[in-house]
Each structure stands twice: as C-alpha cells, then as structure tokens.
C-alpha cells in the first residue's frame, strides 16, 4: 500500500477567523484519520538535517520552501490509491 504526505498550510489568524463549526468538523476528521492509523503532527520551526556522503551531520535553520502561508502541520496517510487517501 502506498503512503501519501498531506501538508496543511495556514496561520493562527486564519485559523481563528474560521467558523468554529468548520474547525470542529476538521478536528473531528483529523481524529478519524489518526484513529485509522494516519501519522499527523503540528509543524515546528524548520530545520534541515543533512549527512552528505556520511561525512558528518549538519543542521541548518530554515525556512527552505517558499509559501504564502506557513506550513501548519502534516499527515502521512496509507492508502491503496490517491483517491482513497
């Protein structure tokens, strides 16, 4: 079975502007996904970890991607197809 990575974007101000019923429904959906085995998390400060040619571990503070909104979280979903995910 394939694994899919879903990335959530948004900021605190946008979250707080969202209607409470919509937020509650989204949280309930996330809980169902976690109950079905999805790995989910809330994004923290970006950091890049590299060990080029197994020479030494180097860490560099980010960001490393460009987006209009910050990455807010992620989910790893195991599913047979993209449509199922």
C-alpha positions as a printed NumPy array, in Angstrom:
array([[  0.   ,   0.   ,   0.   ],
       [  1.269,   3.494,  -0.852],
       [  1.897,   6.294,   1.635],
       [  0.822,   9.866,   0.91 ],
       [  2.009,  13.039,   2.632],
       [ -0.582,  15.769,   3.083],
       [  0.722,  19.185,   4.138],
       [ -1.541,  21.744,   5.793],
       [ -0.879,  25.446,   5.323],
       [ -2.211,  28.32 ,   7.382],
       [ -1.538,  30.817,  10.096],
       [ -3.07 ,  31.41 ,  13.524],
       [ -5.043,  34.456,  12.34 ],
       [ -6.692,  32.458,   9.543],
       [ -7.451,  29.602,  11.94 ],
       [ -9.136,  31.983,  14.381],
       [-11.189,  33.59 ,  11.564],
       [-12.562,  30.186,  10.563],
       [-16.067,  29.436,  11.847],
       [-15.952,  27.257,  14.994],
       [-18.213,  24.606,  13.397],
       [-15.819,  24.256,  10.464],
       [-12.822,  23.977,  12.802],
       [-14.62 ,  21.387,  14.957],
       [-15.5  ,  19.328,  11.873],
       [-11.873,  19.489,  10.696],
       [-10.607,  18.389,  14.126],
       [-13.098,  15.501,  14.148],
       [-11.944,  14.462,  10.675],
       [ -8.309,  14.569,  11.835],
       [ -9.227,  12.391,  14.831],
       [-10.833,   9.824,  12.491],
       [ -7.714,   9.806,  10.298],
       [ -5.481,   9.268,  13.35 ],
       [ -7.82 ,   6.519,  14.525],
       [ -7.371,   4.843,  11.144],
       [ -3.588,   4.977,  11.516],
       [ -2.591,   8.254,   9.866],
       [  0.529,   9.829,  11.348],
       [ -0.146,  13.522,  11.974],
       [  1.757,  16.351,  13.561],
       [  1.926,  20.081,  14.049],
       [  4.798,  21.791,  12.29 ],
       [  7.55 ,  23.373,  14.338],
       [ 10.393,  25.666,  13.323],
       [ 12.019,  24.451,  10.081],
       [ 15.431,  22.808,  10.207],
       [ 17.365,  20.938,   7.555],
       [ 19.359,  17.864,   8.642],
       [ 21.977,  16.517,   6.22 ],
       [ 24.69 ,  13.886,   6.33 ],
       [ 26.249,  14.225,   2.876],
       [ 28.296,  11.148,   1.98 ],
       [ 28.006,  10.038,   5.64 ],
       [ 30.732,  12.582,   6.48 ],
       [ 29.022,  14.422,   9.34 ],
       [ 25.564,  15.51 ,  10.415],
       [ 24.919,  19.187,   9.683],
       [ 21.84 ,  21.143,  10.747],
       [ 20.762,  24.479,   9.318],
       [ 17.828,  26.59 ,  10.457],
       [ 15.284,  27.346,   7.721],
       [ 12.939,  28.06 ,   6.058],
       [ 13.759,  26.085,   2.932],
       [ 10.492,  26.279,   0.998],
       [  8.596,  29.323,  -0.135],
       [  4.875,  29.612,   0.527],
       [  2.364,  32.388,   1.015],
       [  1.342,  30.731,   4.281],
       [  3.422,  28.818,   6.821],
       [  3.262,  25.022,   6.995],
       [  0.856,  24.305,   9.842],
       [  1.014,  20.518,  10.026],
       [  1.162,  17.275,   8.117],
       [ -0.375,  13.82 ,   7.823],
       [  1.05 ,  10.584,   6.449],
       [ -1.822,   8.532,   5.037],
       [ -1.514,   4.933,   3.913],
       [ -3.982,   4.122,   1.137],
       [ -4.329,   1.989,  -1.968],
       [ -4.881,   4.997,  -4.26 ],
       [ -4.587,   8.772,  -4.23 ],
       [ -8.385,   8.978,  -4.403],
       [ -8.695,   6.861,  -1.263],
       [ -6.076,   8.974,   0.532]])
